[in-house]
Amino acid sequence: MASSALNIPNMLTYGRIVAVPLIVLCFFIEGRLHGSDLARWSALAIFTIASITDFFDGYLARIWDQTSNIGRMLDPIADKLLVSAILLLVAADGTIAGWSIWAAIIILCREILVSGLREYLAALKVSVPVTWIAKWKTTLQMLALGFLLAGPAGDKVLPYTTQIGIGMLWLAALITIYTGYDYFKAGLRHMVDE
């Protein structure tokens, strides 16, 4: 058990979990919530590394035959922690505001609901596989979060960085609704059968 818990794929997942408070800390380095240019670029660098580990932890676990129960449990948790923390962070600092908050709410609600559904189905020994469109949703979501983390600092380098991030966030939210419906449609069959 100890050796599988400390394999490289799981270490990458642990690193993604550790990245969450580090990203938030970047915005609080001055003792208050402040998204200075340095804070934003530092947070984006950490986020980029964490996002890359999201691909490699599963890929390496499969090709090295190092899949483990702890990895299967922590991988989606690490993803949800990363996404949720950044959405809350960019909402708190005003990068997203007004109607854009709804895109974040849609994404957060879907993540929580799908997690609950997966837990319920796991108790019934039912597995819901991740679809390709769900993988594309995650990729688009991560890109949107990267643009939003860069935010005003990114606008100085690439005009409309924040607006691009908001547009991608809305697109991810729409795909999120579709993939969430897919999960619930698959799960509903097992709920109705009880």
LUMZA-700391 format. One record per residue (C-alpha): residue number from 0; x, y, z. Coordinates in pm, whole numbers, plus 50000, padded with zeros to 5 digits. Example, Ala and Ser with C-alpha at 12.3 -4.5 7.8 and 13.67 -1.06 7.14 Angstrom:
pt nr 0	px 51230	py 49550	pz 50780
pt nr 1	px 51367	py 49894	pz 50714
REM end
This chain:
pt nr 0	px 50000	py 50000	pz 50000
pt nr 1	px 50273	py 50249	pz 50095
pt nr 2	px 50465	py 50192	pz 49772
pt nr 3	px 50156	py 50249	pz 49554
pt nr 4	px 50063	py 50559	pz 49755
pt nr 5	px 50408	py 50704	pz 49689
pt nr 6	px 50444	py 50619	pz 49321
pt nr 7	px 50520	py 50900	pz 49073
pt nr 8	px 50162	py 50937	pz 48939
pt nr 9	px 50028	py 50980	pz 49292
pt nr 10	px 50309	py 51221	pz 49382
pt nr 11	px 50198	py 51435	pz 49085
pt nr 12	px 49843	py 51431	pz 49219
pt nr 13	px 49964	py 51533	pz 49567
pt nr 14	px 50158	py 51814	pz 49402
pt nr 15	px 49840	py 51939	pz 49236
pt nr 16	px 49668	py 51950	pz 49574
pt nr 17	px 49962	py 52143	pz 49725
pt nr 18	px 49944	py 52386	pz 49431
pt nr 19	px 49598	py 52504	pz 49540
pt nr 20	px 49701	py 52696	pz 49854
pt nr 21	px 50016	py 52818	pz 49678
pt nr 22	px 49809	py 52977	pz 49400
pt nr 23	px 49580	py 53142	pz 49654
pt nr 24	px 49880	py 53257	pz 49857
pt nr 25	px 50015	py 53443	pz 49551
pt nr 26	px 49713	py 53676	pz 49572
pt nr 27	px 49758	py 53729	pz 49949
pt nr 28	px 50133	py 53785	pz 49959
pt nr 29	px 50077	py 54149	pz 50060
pt nr 30	px 49853	py 54043	pz 50351
pt nr 31	px 49530	py 54117	pz 50167
pt nr 32	px 49361	py 53999	pz 49849
pt nr 33	px 49552	py 54176	pz 49574
pt nr 34	px 49608	py 54047	pz 49223
pt nr 35	px 49923	py 54239	pz 49137
pt nr 36	px 50099	py 54154	pz 48811
pt nr 37	px 50362	py 53952	pz 48999
pt nr 38	px 50090	py 53765	pz 49191
pt nr 39	px 49904	py 53682	pz 48872
pt nr 40	px 50209	py 53561	pz 48677
pt nr 41	px 50329	py 53355	pz 48976
pt nr 42	px 49984	py 53199	pz 49021
pt nr 43	px 49963	py 53128	pz 48647
pt nr 44	px 50304	py 52956	pz 48651
pt nr 45	px 50201	py 52730	pz 48941
pt nr 46	px 49863	py 52663	pz 48778
pt nr 47	px 50026	py 52572	pz 48446
pt nr 48	px 50255	py 52319	pz 48614
pt nr 49	px 49960	py 52178	pz 48811
pt nr 50	px 49750	py 52148	pz 48494
pt nr 51	px 50028	py 51960	pz 48316
pt nr 52	px 50050	py 51713	pz 48606
pt nr 53	px 49677	py 51648	pz 48560
pt nr 54	px 49754	py 51492	pz 48223
pt nr 55	px 50068	py 51308	pz 48329
pt nr 56	px 49945	py 51148	pz 48652
pt nr 57	px 49678	py 50942	pz 48474
pt nr 58	px 49889	py 50880	pz 48166
pt nr 59	px 50189	py 50754	pz 48365
pt nr 60	px 49971	py 50546	pz 48596
pt nr 61	px 49828	py 50366	pz 48292
pt nr 62	px 50148	py 50309	pz 48095
pt nr 63	px 50349	py 50209	pz 48403
pt nr 64	px 50060	py 50002	pz 48539
pt nr 65	px 50067	py 50201	pz 48863
pt nr 66	px 49698	py 50273	pz 48906
pt nr 67	px 49589	py 50271	pz 49268
pt nr 68	px 49276	py 50325	pz 49473
pt nr 69	px 49420	py 50635	pz 49635
pt nr 70	px 49508	py 50777	pz 49293
pt nr 71	px 49158	py 50707	pz 49159
pt nr 72	px 49012	py 50879	pz 49464
pt nr 73	px 49246	py 51181	pz 49483
pt nr 74	px 49274	py 51267	pz 49112
pt nr 75	px 48919	py 51404	pz 49073
pt nr 76	px 48942	py 51568	pz 49417
pt nr 77	px 49263	py 51747	pz 49315
pt nr 78	px 49097	py 51866	pz 48993
pt nr 79	px 48791	py 51997	pz 49175
pt nr 80	px 48999	py 52170	pz 49443
pt nr 81	px 49209	py 52343	pz 49178
pt nr 82	px 48912	py 52456	pz 48968
pt nr 83	px 48699	py 52562	pz 49266
pt nr 84	px 48976	py 52758	pz 49437
pt nr 85	px 49063	py 52950	pz 49121
pt nr 86	px 48700	py 53027	pz 49037
pt nr 87	px 48648	py 53161	pz 49390
pt nr 88	px 48974	py 53355	pz 49372
pt nr 89	px 48900	py 53529	pz 49041
pt nr 90	px 48546	py 53605	pz 49161
pt nr 91	px 48674	py 53749	pz 49489
pt nr 92	px 48928	py 53975	pz 49320
pt nr 93	px 48675	py 54097	pz 49061
pt nr 94	px 48827	py 53938	pz 48750
pt nr 95	px 48486	py 53782	pz 48690
pt nr 96	px 48181	py 53973	pz 48804
pt nr 97	px 47816	py 54023	pz 48715
pt nr 98	px 47678	py 53766	pz 48475
pt nr 99	px 48015	py 53590	pz 48447
pt nr 100	px 47970	py 53468	pz 48804
pt nr 101	px 47690	py 53247	pz 48670
pt nr 102	px 47935	py 53057	pz 48451
pt nr 103	px 48143	py 52985	pz 48763
pt nr 104	px 47832	py 52881	pz 48959
pt nr 105	px 47726	py 52642	pz 48680
pt nr 106	px 48071	py 52480	pz 48679
pt nr 107	px 48089	py 52453	pz 49059
pt nr 108	px 47737	py 52310	pz 49089
pt nr 109	px 47805	py 52052	pz 48821
pt nr 110	px 48128	py 51944	pz 48988
pt nr 111	px 47956	py 51896	pz 49323
pt nr 112	px 47652	py 51720	pz 49175
pt nr 113	px 47858	py 51484	pz 48959
pt nr 114	px 48083	py 51402	pz 49257
pt nr 115	px 47779	py 51311	pz 49463
pt nr 116	px 47636	py 51104	pz 49179
pt nr 117	px 47965	py 50919	pz 49129
pt nr 118	px 47983	py 50841	pz 49502
pt nr 119	px 47625	py 50712	pz 49498
pt nr 120	px 47688	py 50497	pz 49189
pt nr 121	px 48016	py 50367	pz 49332
pt nr 122	px 47821	py 50233	pz 49629
pt nr 123	px 47607	py 50044	pz 49376
pt nr 124	px 47925	py 49917	pz 49204
pt nr 125	px 47839	py 50117	pz 48890
pt nr 126	px 48116	py 50296	pz 48704
pt nr 127	px 48049	py 50599	pz 48484
pt nr 128	px 48338	py 50636	pz 48239
pt nr 129	px 48476	py 50979	pz 48152
pt nr 130	px 48373	py 51075	pz 47799
pt nr 131	px 48589	py 51254	pz 47541
pt nr 132	px 48365	py 51559	pz 47554
pt nr 133	px 48418	py 51572	pz 47931
pt nr 134	px 48794	py 51568	pz 47870
pt nr 135	px 48756	py 51855	pz 47620
pt nr 136	px 48544	py 52041	pz 47877
pt nr 137	px 48823	py 52004	pz 48133
pt nr 138	px 49085	py 52126	pz 47884
pt nr 139	px 48874	py 52429	pz 47789
pt nr 140	px 48805	py 52500	pz 48155
pt nr 141	px 49176	py 52490	pz 48240
pt nr 142	px 49258	py 52724	pz 47951
pt nr 143	px 48986	py 52964	pz 48065
pt nr 144	px 49120	py 52960	pz 48420
pt nr 145	px 49472	py 53029	pz 48291
pt nr 146	px 49350	py 53335	pz 48099
pt nr 147	px 49151	py 53453	pz 48403
pt nr 148	px 49448	py 53409	pz 48636
pt nr 149	px 49656	py 53624	pz 48402
pt nr 150	px 49364	py 53870	pz 48394
pt nr 151	px 49465	py 54240	pz 48392
pt nr 152	px 49836	py 54147	pz 48389
pt nr 153	px 49773	py 53944	pz 48076
pt nr 154	px 49572	py 54229	pz 47918
pt nr 155	px 49895	py 54434	pz 47915
pt nr 156	px 50067	py 54165	pz 47706
pt nr 157	px 49776	py 54031	pz 47501
pt nr 158	px 49479	py 54269	pz 47478
pt nr 159	px 49146	py 54115	pz 47581
pt nr 160	px 49307	py 53832	pz 47781
pt nr 161	px 49040	py 53865	pz 48050
pt nr 162	px 48756	py 53875	pz 47795
pt nr 163	px 48897	py 53567	pz 47619
pt nr 164	px 48904	py 53389	pz 47956
pt nr 165	px 48544	py 53490	pz 48030
pt nr 166	px 48432	py 53372	pz 47684
pt nr 167	px 48607	py 53037	pz 47732
pt nr 168	px 48457	py 53008	pz 48082
pt nr 169	px 48106	py 53048	pz 47938
pt nr 170	px 48179	py 52792	pz 47667
pt nr 171	px 48311	py 52552	pz 47933
pt nr 172	px 47996	py 52617	pz 48140
pt nr 173	px 47772	py 52527	pz 47844
pt nr 174	px 47967	py 52206	pz 47782
pt nr 175	px 47951	py 52143	pz 48156
pt nr 176	px 47571	py 52148	pz 48142
pt nr 177	px 47577	py 51897	pz 47856
pt nr 178	px 47824	py 51659	pz 48023
pt nr 179	px 47643	py 51693	pz 48357
pt nr 180	px 47318	py 51593	pz 48185
pt nr 181	px 47497	py 51293	pz 48034
pt nr 182	px 47613	py 51178	pz 48379
pt nr 183	px 47268	py 51223	pz 48531
pt nr 184	px 47100	py 51042	pz 48242
pt nr 185	px 47337	py 50748	pz 48299
pt nr 186	px 47285	py 50761	pz 48675
pt nr 187	px 46909	py 50806	pz 48660
pt nr 188	px 46865	py 50455	pz 48522
pt nr 189	px 47020	py 50314	pz 48840
pt nr 190	px 46823	py 50544	pz 49071
pt nr 191	px 46491	py 50454	pz 48909
pt nr 192	px 46567	py 50080	pz 48931
pt nr 193	px 46578	py 50092	pz 49312
REM end
